[in-house]
């Protein structure tokens, strides 16, 4: 990467979206409610960060229209996963 180039905000935000989904999956597997709550909190923080960036896409190294659409879809997926979250049950 050239010295003066900016890092890819899209790559960073895509990783954030992946992490949010991973936190939700991890929360489903926790048997202790406090651990699930922490993982879900991390997923919500990642979602909030992505949404903040989408509010001002030109401030974040000029996200393209396709990148914005992709991230909006991922936010919808994350919100849906949070909305239908069912914790693990002990056997």
N, C-alpha and C positions, 0 to 999 in steps of 0.2 A: 504494500500500500504506500503510495507517495506520502511524503512528509506532511503536506498541507491538506490532504484529503480528510473529510469528515467520516466518522464511523457510520455504518448503516443503522439508522434508527429502526428501519423496518425489520432487520435481522434481530435486533434487540427486543423489539415488541413481539415478534413472532415467538422468540424464546420465552418471553413472559407469558404468552398465551399457552404455550406448551406446558410451562411450569404450573399455571393455574389448573389445567386439566389433570396434571399429575398430582397436585395437592388434593384435588377432589377424589381421585382414585385412592390415594393413600388414606384419606379420611374415611372412606367406605370400609377399609380393612382394619381400622383401629377398633379395639374392643372397649377402650376407655374413652368416655365422652369428652374428657378434657383434651385428649390428644386429637380427636376428631375436630373439636372446636378450633384448636390451634391451626390445623391443616386447612380448614375451611376459611379461617381468617386470613391465612396467607394467600389462598385463592382469590378472596375478595380484594385484598390489597393489590394483587397483580392485575385484576380486572380494572380496578379504579385507576391504576397507573396508565393502562392502555387507553381507557376512556378519556383521561386528561389529555393525552397526546393526540387523540383523534379530534378533540375540540379545537385544536390549533395545529392542523397538520403541516402548515408551511413553516411553523417554528421548529419542526423536527426534521431538518435536512430535506425538506421538500418531498414528503411522501407522495408517491404517484397515486393516481385515481384507483388503479388496480390494487395497490397495496392497502389503501384505505378501505376499499370494499372487502378485501380479504380479512383485514383486522376487524371490521364491523361484523362479519360473519362469525369469526372466532369469538367475539364478545357475546354474540347471541348464543353460541354453543355453550359458553361458560355459564351464562345466566341460566340457561335451561338446565344444565347439569346441577347447578346450585339449587335451583327450584325444585328438582325432583330427588334431591339427596335423601338417601335412606342409609342410616348407619348399619354397620355390621351387627349381627346378633350373636350372642354367646350360645354355644351349644351345650 
